[in-house]
Amino acid sequence: MRNEMDVQIQRDGLNLYGRIIKSEHEESAAMIMFHGFGGDSGYGEDDLFTMIAGKAVDCGVNVVRFDFSGCGRSEGRFEDMDLFREMLDAVAVLKYVCGLSYVTDIYLLGHSMGGVVAGMLAGLYPDRVKKLILLAPAATLKTDAQQGICMGTRYDTWNTPDVVLVDGQHPVGGHFFRIAKNLPIYELTSKYTGKALVIHGKADVVVDYHASVKYHESLPDSRLLLYEKIDHGIGGEEQSAIFEEVVKFLEEA
């Protein structure tokens, strides 16, 4: 039975819900996982983060999963969400994990928009983060915002409404798009000089895989892996191969 515990992490009066799975080692690295737009940290056995978390713990890495504010079980409204707020959430979680006595090193793993947050956080804390894993990082959210489109929903980017109903179900505040179209995503991420693994599927119809190519070019010590049959959710015939590469990267010195 895994040693898993629920935690609450404070950020500006909000409670962020998280879970820690502790490895069997007395002291070891911890991997913080960042979920994507409108998602959560994963609660089903077949969820991407659940599967990766299990494999990370098996190779001796503690895992920290949490829901961004306004998502999953964390407090806050999704409508208030933007990249600045998610960065503040990420910083609060990072500081919490750095304070755990049994954690030796910090690894970050982000999927989709969570990959954007993880990359920028690594750029802000290159002295704290030892390894970075980006899965289908959604840096295209910047060019999408400049063009006035989000997951197929179109809006006037020059007269952005206060709220945009994305995909017919997600009310997103207009400030999200105003911020997104001006973010220095690659510029900030490039400040990270540690080891990085960037993974993307060419079958991804949500985020063009060339975004990961650009990440690879921006990160000085990165490895890029592209898969022909992997979709945006990192699902497909080659998923097990991706898990093997993630484990190999975690186990590297």
Residue pairs with C-beta under 8 A, 6 or more apart in sequence:
2 21
2 54
2 57
3 21
3 22
3 24
4 19
4 20
4 21
4 22
5 19
5 20
5 22
6 17
6 18
6 19
7 17
7 18
7 19
7 20
7 96
8 15
8 16
8 17
8 18
9 15
9 16
9 18
9 66
9 92
9 93
9 96
10 16
10 92
11 69
11 88
11 89
11 92
12 88
14 69
14 74
14 75
14 76
15 74
15 75
16 66
16 67
16 68
16 69
16 74
16 75
16 89
16 92
16 93
17 66
17 67
17 72
17 73
17 74
18 41
18 64
18 65
18 66
18 67
18 93
19 41
19 64
19 65
19 66
20 30
20 62
20 63
20 64
20 65
21 53
21 57
21 62
21 63
21 65
22 57
22 62
22 102
23 57
23 60
23 61
23 62
24 60
25 60
26 102
27 102
27 103
27 104
28 60
28 61
28 62
28 102
28 103
28 104
29 61
29 62
29 103
29 104
29 105
29 106
29 107
29 130
29 131
29 250
30 61
30 62
30 63
30 64
30 97
30 100
30 103
30 105
30 106
30 107
31 56
31 61
31 62
31 63
31 64
31 107
31 108
31 109
31 131
31 133
31 250
32 64
32 66
32 90
32 93
32 94
32 97
32 106
32 107
32 108
32 109
32 118
33 41
33 49
33 52
33 53
33 63
33 64
33 65
33 66
33 109
33 110
33 111
33 114
34 68
34 90
34 108
34 109
34 110
34 111
34 114
34 115
34 117
34 118
35 41
35 42
35 49
35 67
35 68
35 71
35 72
35 111
35 112
35 114
36 111
36 112
36 113
36 114
36 115
36 138
37 112
37 113
37 138
37 141
37 151
37 170
38 71
38 78
38 166
38 170
39 71
39 72
39 112
39 114
40 67
40 71
40 72
40 73
41 49
41 65
41 66
41 67
41 72
42 48
42 49
42 50
42 53
42 65
43 50
43 72
44 50
48 111
48 233
48 234
48 235
49 65
49 111
51 243
52 109
52 243
52 246
53 63
53 65
55 243
55 246
55 247
56 63
56 246
56 247
56 250
57 63
58 247
59 247
59 250
59 251
61 107
61 250
62 100
62 102
62 103
64 93
64 97
66 74
66 89
66 93
67 73
67 74
68 74
68 81
68 85
68 86
68 89
69 75
69 76
69 80
69 81
69 85
69 86
69 89
70 76
70 77
70 78
70 79
70 80
70 81
70 85
71 78
71 81
74 89
76 85
78 170
78 171
78 172
79 163
79 171
79 172
79 173
80 173
81 172
81 173
81 176
82 173
82 175
82 176
82 179
82 180
83 113
83 116
83 117
83 120
83 176
83 179
83 180
83 183
84 179
86 113
86 117
87 117
87 120
87 121
87 124
90 117
90 118
90 121
91 121
91 124
94 106
94 121
94 125
94 128
97 103
97 106
98 106
98 128
105 130
105 131
106 128
106 129
106 130
107 129
107 130
107 131
107 132
107 133
107 250
108 118
108 121
108 122
108 129
108 131
108 132
108 133
109 118
109 132
109 133
109 134
109 135
109 246
110 116
110 117
110 118
110 119
110 133
110 134
110 135
110 137
111 135
111 136
111 137
111 234
112 135
112 136
112 137
112 138
112 206
112 207
112 232
113 138
113 141
115 134
115 135
115 136
115 137
115 138
115 139
116 137
116 138
116 139
116 141
116 183
116 185
118 132
118 133
118 134
118 137
119 132
119 134
119 137
119 185
119 188
119 189
119 192
119 215
120 183
120 185
120 188
120 189
121 129
122 129
122 132
122 189
122 191
122 192
122 194
122 196
123 188
123 189
123 190
123 191
123 192
124 188
124 191
126 191
126 192
126 193
126 194
129 192
129 194
130 194
130 195
131 194
131 195
131 196
131 197
131 249
131 250
132 192
132 194
132 195
132 196
132 197
132 219
133 196
133 197
133 199
133 246
133 249
134 196
134 197
134 198
134 199
134 212
134 215
135 199
135 200
135 234
135 242
136 199
136 200
136 201
136 204
136 206
136 207
136 209
136 212
136 232
136 234
137 198
137 200
137 207
137 211
137 212
137 215
138 206
138 207
138 211
139 185
139 186
139 207
139 211
139 214
139 215
140 207
140 208
140 211
141 150
141 180
142 180
142 181
142 182
142 183
142 185
144 150
144 180
145 157
145 177
145 178
145 180
145 181
146 157
146 181
147 157
148 154
148 155
148 156
148 157
148 158
148 160
148 177
149 155
150 164
150 166
150 172
150 177
151 166
151 167
151 206
152 167
153 164
153 165
153 166
153 167
153 168
155 161
155 164
155 177
157 177
157 181
160 174
160 177
160 178
161 174
162 173
162 174
163 171
163 172
163 173
163 174
164 171
164 172
164 174
164 177
165 171
165 172
166 172
186 214
186 215
186 218
187 218
189 215
189 218
189 219
190 218
190 219
190 220
192 219
193 220
193 221
194 221
195 221
195 222
195 249
195 252
196 215
196 219
196 221
196 222
196 223
197 222
197 223
197 225
197 245
197 246
197 249
198 212
198 215
198 216
198 219
198 222
198 223
198 224
198 225
199 212
199 224
199 225
199 226
199 227
199 230
199 234
199 242
199 245
199 246
200 207
200 209
200 211
200 212
200 224
200 225
200 226
200 227
200 230
201 209
201 226
201 227
201 228
201 229
201 230
201 231
201 232
201 234
201 236
201 238
202 209
202 226
202 227
202 228
202 229
202 230
203 227
203 228
203 229
203 230
203 231
203 236
204 230
204 231
204 232
205 231
205 232
206 232
207 232
209 226
212 224
212 226
213 224
215 222
215 224
216 222
216 223
216 224
223 249
225 242
225 245
227 236
227 238
227 241
227 242
228 238
229 236
229 237
229 238
230 236
230 238
230 239
230 242
234 242
